[in-house]
Amino acid sequence: MKTFERILIKIAIIQFIFLVIAQVFFHEFNAFPELKQITQYEGVTDNNHSEVLNSFRRKE
């Protein structure tokens, strides 16, 4: 069982490393400019923290 757990831990570490590499590739090197446009269109990158805080303050 210990060998199986070691293999799972190694696979998880390798997947995490590939995830970080893929994120750096997509965001820093601008691999897909359409992806950036889509996120801006959807409003994901906007800083809407003040609107959220104002809605919480109204409920009080």
N, C-alpha and C positions, 0 to 999 in steps of 0.2 A: 504494500500500500504506500510506503514511503517513496518508492521509486515513481509510482504513478503521480503522487503529489508533486514531486520534484519536476516531473515532465510538465505538469499543468502550470506550475509556477514559471518555468522557463518559457512556455508558450505565451502566457499572459504578459511577461516582460517583453518578449519579442513583438507582440501585437501592440503594446504601448509605445515602443520605439518607432514602429512603422506608422502609428497614428500621429505621433509628434512630427515625424518627417513629412507626412502627407499634409498636415496642417501648415507647416512652414512653407512647403512647396505651393500650396494653393493661395495662401494669403500674402506671403512676402514676394514671391516671384510673379504674382498676378497671372497664374496659369490660365484661368478662365475669367476673362473680364465680364462675361455675361452673368456669372455667379455674383459678382460684386454689384452689378446693376439690379439684379433680382432682389438681393437683400436690402438695397436702398429703397427699391420700389415698395417692398413689403413693410418697410418702416422698422426693421429689426435693428438697424444701426443708429436710430435716432435716440437722443437722450430725453426720454419722457418722464424722468424721475419726478419732476416738479408736479406734473399732472397727476401722477399716482399719489404723491404725498397730499396734494390738495383734495383728492377724492377721499382719502382716509380722514383728513381733518374735518370734512363735512359730515361724516358719520358720527363724530363724537358728540 
